[in-house]
Each structure stands twice: as C-alpha cells, then as structure tokens.
Amino acid sequence: MVDYKVVGSIAFLEVNNPPVNALSHSVRVGLVEGLDRSNKEKAVKAIVIIGKGSTFISGADIKEFGKPMRGPWLTAVGEHIEASEKPVIAGIHGNALGGGLEIALFSHYRIALKSARVGFPEVLIGILPGAAGTQRLPRVTTVPVAMEMIASGRHVSAPDALKYGILDRVVDKDLSSECMKLAYNIIGKPLHDRRLRNRPVTPVENLNAVYDAALAQATRRFKGFIAPVKCLQAVKAAVTADNYEAGVNEESRLFADLMRSGQARALQYAFFAERATARWQLPTGESYRTCKPLPIKTVGVIGAGTMGSGIAVTVLRAGLPVTLVEQDRKFLDRGVAMIKSVLEGSVRLKKLSPQGLQKCMSLLKATVNMDDLRDVDLVIEAVFESLSLKKQIFGRLDKLCKAETILCSNTSSLDINMIASATDRPDRVAGMHFFVPAYVMRLLENVYGKATSGTTVATIMQLGKKLGMVSVLVGTCNSFVANRTMQKYGTQATFLVEEGSLPQEVDQVLTDFGMPMGTFAVGDLSGLDIGWNIRREIAQAQGMTLTFATRFMGGDRYSSLSDRLVQKGRIGRKVGKGWYKYEKSGGKVATPDPEVTQIILDHCKELGIERRSISPQEVIERTFYAAINEGFRCLEDGVAAKPEDIDVCWLLGFGFPRYQGGPMFYASQVGLRSVYDKICQFHERYPNQSIWMPCELLRRLSRLEVTPPMSEWTMKTTSKL
C-alpha cells in the first residue's frame, strides 16, 4: 500500500490506501521498506512521503481499533523516518491528521498545499497522540498552541500551520514538483537540527500559568472528559521532562492510562456508532446496499415557524434551492427574517462567507401559494403537531406535486402511516424529524411507515448526509425512538419530584452525571406548552381527556404536575417562569422558585402522596434505566434496528455525555444483569407503571455469559424472539 518510484534523484513513497490513506499495518510496513530501499540506492539523494488520491494520511486505520496491533508500531516507523541518512520530506495535501501529522513531524521537512489541514483529533476518541505527537508538536510551535491543538482536536489550515511553525512551506499547486524543488535544495545539508528529538522546546515563561489557563479552557469545553487533561499533561512533560526520551515515556504512560479507561471505550464506540447508522435495512429486506436514492435538486418546506425556518437554513447551506410556504404573509416575512439572521450569524462566526450568504438567500423562494411546490423533488412539512392538519396538507400535496415527489413530515410523535393514508403514494411518504434548532443539531431521525419504499428511505438518508446530518432510520410508532425513550426519562424525573425531590435537585444529579442540562431546565427551554399540546393531541387520539384529577392514564400512572404549571401560565423561559423563574422573559439564568415548590407540595397533598428523601443514585437509576428498558423494547418491537441507533439519538439529540457512550452502551458497562435486576425491583415497587415491565429482550441478554459487540448480541437475540 506504499508505491515506490524514483524521479531523478528523488524517491517518492506514495501512500496508496484509499479512501483516506489510513496507517494500516500494510502502510506501516510499506513505509519502512520504502525507507530502507531509498537509503540503500546510491542514486537516491532525498525521499518524499506523499499521499495518492485525495489526501496525505488521515490517521490510524479504524479497522484495527480494539484489535491486537501488529508491528511495526507507528513510533518505530517514525523513528525510522527520522534516522534516515537522506532527507525526508512530507508532502501534504488533503489532511494530515493524528498519525499522519506524527509521520510529518518525524520527517525532516514539511510542505503542504494551501488547502491542506493538519491536526490531532485523538482527544475526540478518548486518547492522545501516542507516537510522540505531544512531544514533537511543541518543538516546532509554541507550547500554548500545542496545548490548544492537542487538547481540542482542532484541525488547522495550512496557512495557519505555517504561521505556527508546523510547516516549512505552503504552496498553491503542483505539490510533487514543489517537493522535488525543496528536495534538490536540501540535498547534502546537515540533518541534526531537523531531527526534532534534538531540538529543544521553545522556552515558556510561567509554564504553570500557561498550563492552568489551557486546563481551564479544556475543562469548560469538555466537561467530564479525562482525555483533554491527559493531553495537556503530556505536552507539559515535553517542557518538564529531563530529555526527549523521558517525555516520550511520560506520553506512553498517559496514553496507556487512557486506553485502559472506560471513557476511551465509550468514545470509540460512539465514533463507530455514528458511522453504523448509515448501514440501514428495512423489514422487507431492502437496504443501503440494494436501494439507490433519487436525485434531489429542489426542496419545499411548509411552515415558516422556528422549525420550518431552521430546516430551510439547513437545506440552503447545503446549496439546494428552497421554496418556503406559509399561509400568512406576516408569518412568512418573520420566517425569512429569521433565516437571514441565522445566516448572518454564520458570517460573523466565519462559518459562511458574505458571498455564501448572498448565494443562500438567492436560493430561497418565499411564498404564500402552495401551488409553488408543484415541481419540487421533495417536500418537508413542518407545521403544528396536529394529525388532522397534517393529513389535510398531505392530501393536498398528493394531488399537487409531481408523481415522483417525496413527501416528508417533520412530526416528532405522530404515526407516519396515518399521515400517509391521506395520499395515494404511501410508498413516497416518510418522516424527517429534525431537532431544534435544525441548523445546529446534527441528528436527523428518518422514519419509515409500513408502505415506505426502499428508494424513499435511500433518498432521505442521502439527503440527510448532504445536509451534514447524522441520519438514524427508525420505524413509525408513537414518538418514534428518540422522544419515545426520552419521555420515559422525563416522566420518571417528574415522578421523583412527586415522591420527594425538587426540580433543581433532580437536575443537579443529571448534570453531575454529564447531561448538558437537567430535564426540567430543558422543559423550560423548549416550552412546557409544547409538551402539553402534544399530550392533548395524543389523549384525544386515544379518546381521553387530560385533567388535574387524572392519576392514571390508560391504566398507567400519569403526573399532571407539568399541566398544572401550564395552566398557571408557567410555560418556560419565553415568559420568564416555568419549573424555574428567570430574571426576565427569555432569560437564561434559572433560579428555583418557592411558588413551584408550593405547587408541588399542594399537588402531592391533593393526591395523597407521602414525600420522602430520594438519593442521587435512585435519580440516576429511575431516569436512565427507564429509558434503557424502553430502548430495548424499541429493539424488541423492531422500530430500532440496533442499539447504536438509539445511542446516537441520545448523543446527538439530547447531549448524553459522549464519554458514557449512550444509554444502551452505558447499560452494557454497568452490566445488563444488574440493570435488569434493578428494573425488576422497580417493577415490584411500582406495579402501576408499565415502563417498569421488564423487557423480554433485556432479560435474555442479561442472562448471556458472554457479551459480543452490541449490534451483534442484540440482533442475534431478537431473531430468536
């Protein structure tokens, strides 16, 4: 996987391991063999390591993760490069990431195309650059830059890398020719100072203050993660160690600590889980392997509210024309203003150029005439969560749009089969459930109904990728997979408040666990009236009515605490009061409110609930185990195909701490038997709560003596149910 050729007096070692030239075992062997051959051939005076295809070297081979590593180790390869008697140049295009950047830092010279990027993203999978990267980077740049780059995983552009001292030269084109020019200029020059092991670290004034500042920044950004801290300790060792070898030894010790940690396993699981979502299959057997997507060149969005406008922003940024439809001109103008404001914010953050803003706005057509959707390729409906309204819209779209147009609903809870029943094209109806705000949240929950075709699924999954989203495919059911499991978590949190906790106490436990916000703070942010309206819609569909006197719904326990707050006008941040009070309407600082405490106490007294002391451990188990049990039920029902899909929903949709892997992975780390046994205990304590009915799939899995990879053990067991 490393091609060898000689041009003039220059040997080119061309890494040829598509698509990203990962540092597989064969590549490592090929580099060593190529270096040995180059140093033996008298006609060769200099060596260039370069990548074939679209990139230099984008890091380790992920296929080797979790498997015994075969030699040569990357550090040994690097030392072989550095020890070469002939100068070695790293010619970089595309990306030099992780081990790729370490290969470049072992080389004597580094040259890159202007479009290239370099970086150490290892921290994002719970480890650090383990082939002397933490010791070499501070020898070419400053310690603060090295600390920030390694602890954040940030990719750096070639011009910035040149400014930092990481690169020796940046060129606009003809990388191979420029490498040859540089090679002929350095032939015969001493290499001692070009070997970074011989180069001292740039002196640092007040190292402890620099380290403390970097640590404070890293812990703010990566709350609860241990890898950023170890990364900073390793870079600090480059300064404080007696010599280069001692620093490398300290790096190796810290690397081993991380590899043994549960966080590294969880973060690497999350890395693979996101990629596994692309491997979808329908119950019919149609899959990503057999179905081709339709081309989507134009998109219609119905509804110019917060969600519809956010979806429009996402589609526009992907370069697709959008026809935005709203029935009221005032609402339409407000939506267009929001779209422009969001895009202007992207310009201020330098995520979009001013020209890009103009291009996006030119792709937007705002209209109050639904007939303007006649020729679009795909429509996303984003109106109020009302089944009757959505069916009315889909019935009209069915008659209006061309036969091949795909019709999608952004519903977060309603049955796709019911929506599709309003059309004569149920095979081309699906759900595309975006999360708020759509232009920030990376999760897209794509939902298929009983008639949705494989072609339709392939199309919306491909569109999600084009939009920069991580698409998870699920089957239709009440609230689908993400919200269905989250509802159990939130419901238990409310029950805990009924039984003795206060909202701020539950939220504190959840944020200490690693959630970005507690469930009650999230409710205030979203708006308690939204959940109220959804519950009323569901209750009406089931022929029920929500009232304060309702203690059980459909034979199950139901809490009306949130409903009481809504009825008192406490609907969240937007009005300055919900579960918490805020300094003003729309304020962000949540403060516990004595009025809420009194509402809770009155509620419990009215219903005869005797309050008690509740431990943080019970809060964790009641909330997350409820979601986990429901997650296994989603697998058992077939609406989720694999546990990775559920975990990705939580990681990207709800901010579940990535270093915990996701609720399903977390369950496997706690131990499925322990989780199952605790659920059985809760079932005995709360027989009137269906959520604690232990899932049969979880029971079977909890009794297995050996736990294979998650998707394997789940799929093998569900096939026997």
Secondary structure, 3 states (H helix, E strand, C coil): CEEEEEECCEEEEEECCCCCCCECHHHHHHHHHHHHHHHHCCCCCEEEEEECCCCCECCECHHHCCCCCCCCCHHHHHHHHHCCCCCEEEEECCEEECHHHHHHHHCCEEEEECCCEEECHHHHHCCCCCCCHHHHHHHCCCHHHHHHHHHHCCEEEHHHHHHHCCCCEEECCCHHHHHHHHHHHHCCCCCHHHCHHHCCCCCCCCHHHHHHHHHHHHHHHCCCCCHHHHHHHHHHHHHHCCCHHHHHHHHHHHHHHHHCCHHHHHHHHHHHHHHHCCCCECCCCCECCCCCCCCCCCEEEECCCHHHHHHHHHHHHCCCCEEEECCCHHHHHHHHHHHHHHHHHHHHCCCCCHHHHHHHHHCEEEECCHHHHCCCCEEEECCCCCHHHHHHHHHHHHHHCCCCCEEEECCCCCCHHHHHCCCCCHHHEEEEEECCCCCCCCEEEEEECCCCCHHHHHHHHHHHHHCCCEEEEEECCCCCCHHHHHHHHHHHHHHHHHHCCCHHHHHHHHHHHCCCCCHHHHHHHHCHHHHHHHHHHHHHHCCCCCCCCCCEECCEECCCHHHHHHHCCCCEHHHCECCEEECCCCCCCEEECHHHHHHHHHHHHHHCCCCCCCCHHHHHHHHHHHHHHHHHHHHHHCCCCCHHHHHHHHHHHCCCCHHHCCHHHHHHHHCHHHHHHHHHHHHHHCCCCHHHCCCHHHHHHHCCCCCCCHHHHHHHHHCCC
